[in-house]
Amino acid sequence: MNRFHHQDGLAAIEMVINGTFDLVFLDIHMPKMKGPEALKIIKRIQPEVPVVIFSSSCDPEFIFETEAKQCGAFDCLYKPFNIDDLLEVIGRAIQAKEGM
């Protein structure tokens, strides 16, 4: 499993192009390319990888849960979230990927 932390959407896409991931986390607001744009591209590159989107608030440019899931997000978490919520989403995402 690759583990990388990047600060922008373009770097995340580059990592997905060059590697295989069990799970991808994207913030909705990132430099160079926002999360929704990166999500759409990542799902075209590796449609099987679960992508979880984070947001600190409702974004008027991106109707968070509805549009994120329509674009292929596995789930959405609002910041601040607790560790139990994060672990639950990770567990469900890994189970879903293994069930493919």
C-alpha positions in Angstrom: 0.0 0.0 0.0 1.3 3.4 -0.9 1.0 6.2 1.6 1.5 9.7 0.4 0.4 13.1 1.6 0.3 15.9 -1.0 -0.9 19.5 -0.7 -2.7 19.8 -4.1 -5.0 18.1 -6.5 -2.5 17.9 -9.4 0.0 16.0 -7.2 -2.7 13.6 -6.1 -3.6 12.9 -9.7 0.0 12.3 -10.6 0.4 9.9 -7.7 -2.7 7.9 -8.9 -1.4 7.8 -12.4 1.9 6.4 -11.2 0.7 4.1 -8.4 -2.0 1.8 -7.0 -3.9 2.9 -3.9 -6.4 1.2 -1.6 -8.0 4.5 -0.7 -7.7 8.2 -1.6 -8.6 11.1 0.6 -9.2 14.5 -1.0 -10.0 17.8 0.7 -12.5 19.9 -1.2 -10.2 22.9 -1.2 -6.7 22.4 -2.4 -4.3 24.6 -4.4 -3.8 24.1 -8.2 -6.9 21.9 -8.5 -9.8 21.6 -6.2 -11.0 18.2 -4.8 -14.1 17.9 -7.1 -12.0 18.2 -10.2 -9.3 15.9 -8.9 -12.1 13.3 -7.9 -13.5 13.2 -11.4 -10.0 12.6 -12.9 -9.0 10.0 -10.3 -12.2 8.0 -10.9 -11.4 7.9 -14.6 -7.8 6.7 -14.0 -8.6 4.2 -11.2 -12.4 3.7 -11.1 -12.1 1.0 -8.5 -10.3 3.1 -5.8 -12.6 4.5 -3.1 -12.2 8.3 -2.7 -13.3 10.0 0.4 -13.9 13.8 0.3 -13.3 16.1 3.3 -14.9 19.5 3.8 -15.0 22.0 6.6 -18.3 23.4 5.4 -20.9 23.3 2.7 -19.3 24.7 -0.4 -21.7 26.7 -2.6 -19.7 25.7 -5.7 -20.0 22.0 -5.0 -23.1 20.6 -3.4 -21.0 18.4 -1.1 -22.5 15.0 -0.6 -24.9 14.8 -3.5 -22.5 16.0 -6.2 -19.5 14.3 -4.6 -21.2 11.0 -4.7 -22.5 11.6 -8.3 -18.8 12.2 -9.3 -17.8 8.9 -7.7 -16.8 9.7 -4.1 -17.2 6.8 -1.8 -18.2 9.0 1.1 -17.9 12.5 2.5 -16.7 13.7 5.9 -17.2 17.1 7.4 -14.3 18.5 9.4 -13.8 18.4 12.3 -14.6 14.7 12.4 -13.8 12.2 15.1 -11.5 9.2 14.8 -14.4 6.7 15.1 -16.1 8.3 12.0 -12.9 8.2 10.1 -12.1 4.6 11.0 -15.7 3.5 10.1 -15.4 5.1 6.6 -12.0 3.5 6.1 -13.3 0.1 7.0 -16.3 0.4 4.7 -14.2 1.6 1.9 -11.7 -1.2 2.1 -14.5 -3.8 2.4 -16.2 -2.3 -0.7 -13.0 -2.4 -2.7 -12.3 -6.0 -1.6 -15.8 -7.0 -2.6 -15.2 -5.8 -6.2 
